[in-house]
Amino acid sequence: MSSTATYRTFVNPFASSISLEERLFFLLRFAILGCFVGHGIWGLLGKTAWLTFFEVFFFPTSLSQSLMPIVGVMDIVVGVSIFFIPTRAILLWAAFWTVFTALLRPSAGMGMSEFFERAGNYGPPIAFLFMIGWNQFRVKAFQRIQLNELNWKDGLSSLEKILRWSLVALLIGHGGLSFFNENALIAKHLQFLGLAVDSATLKFFGVFEMILGLVVFFVPRLPGLMIFILSYKLFTEMLHPIVGQHRDMLETIERMGDYIIPMMLLVMYSSSRKSSFAL
């Protein structure tokens, strides 16, 4: 496959006329954009739930409330920068920040399922960073990343693994929230769907998602699997604003990686069936 230095900012990831490299490059950037912008706007709004994470560092409430908008602006700048003018330095920060914020959840006593469930946030920047590699990282830290700088020749197999493992983690993690934590928000969503909200239902739902994660791990190319997961995640995450408030749409946007990862895998598997590309 050929790669060019220049790329279009916006492309149709399902258009056959667009190269696989350019489609994947767009989707990686778009996943990070949604995650950081959604998370950042929550910071600007001063999301009350964030106070728990600041308490991990013993910050007083007044200081935490002052820092939230700063964190929010930082996140939005990072997301927009990576989408329009991606650089190695900002991408490295994005990978660190998404892992760090995901680790804050078990640090705040919420359990490890919360960390794994956020794999849709840290999976794309880690995958993006891996595709760039560390060659000339210091020299080009603040230079715009070009399409042909990613390791398309030898790195696609590893890219697929990172994305697949991220999808496995987020599915099993979300299932764990239901099975082990009996998460109140999941229970609220199930109740809205007319299902009985009891321990047995939550555990059944959790087992279903964990099994779905295992299916992705062992038979990711199962026909229709990625389309089902994409539709399933879009539907379940859209319940946030439907069941809650309009601004809870930010929860849906923040989880952009949950939808983009199966979309990228779908694009990669479809390309491997239609051409000489192989994983």
C-alpha positions, 0 to 999 in steps of 0.5 A: 500500500502507498502512503502520502505525506499529506492527508485530508482532515476529514474523510469518509472512513467507509469510502473505498476511494480513500486509502486504508491508511488515511481512513485509519489515521482519521479515525484515530484522531477522531476517537481522541478528539471526542474523548478529550472534548467530551471530558473537557466540557465536563471540566468547564461545567464543574462536574461534581463527580470529579471532586472524588478524584481530586480528593485522592490528592487531598485537594480541598473542594474550593481548589478542586472547583477552581482547577476543573475549568483549567483541566477542561480547557487543557483537555479540549486544546489537546483533543482539537490539536491532535485532530487538526495538528497532531504532534508527538509531544501532545500525543504522548501527553494524551496517552499519559493523561488518559491512563492516569485519569482511568487509574484515578477511578480504582484509586478512589475506591471504585474498583479495577473494572472502572479502569478497564472500562475506560480502555476506549479512552486510552487505547487509541492514543496508545495505538497512535503512539505505537504506530509513530514509534520513537525514532526522531521523537525528540527531534520532531516532538512538536512537528506535525505528524504526517501520514507517511510517518506512521508504520503502515508497513509493519505496524498494522498487525500490532495496531489491530492487536492494541485496538482488539485488546482495548475493545476486550478490556472495555467490554469486560470492564463494563461487564464487571461494573454490572457483575461485581459492582452492580453499578447504579447507573447501569441499573437505571438504564436497565430499568428504563428499558423495562428490565427488572433491576435486581442482582440477578439481572445485573449479573446476567448483563455483566456476564453477557458483556464479559462473554462478548469481550472474550468472543472479540479476543478469540474470534474477532473476525466473526461475521457481523461481530464488529457491526453488532458491537458498534451498534450495541455500544452506540445504543447503550451509551446513548442512554445517558442523555435519554435517561438522564439530562441533556448535558449527559450527551457529554458522557456519550461523546467522551466514550468516542473510542468505544465506537471508533475502535470497533469501527476501525477493526471493521475497516481493517478486517474488511480491507484484508478480505478485499485486498492483499492486506493481511493481519 
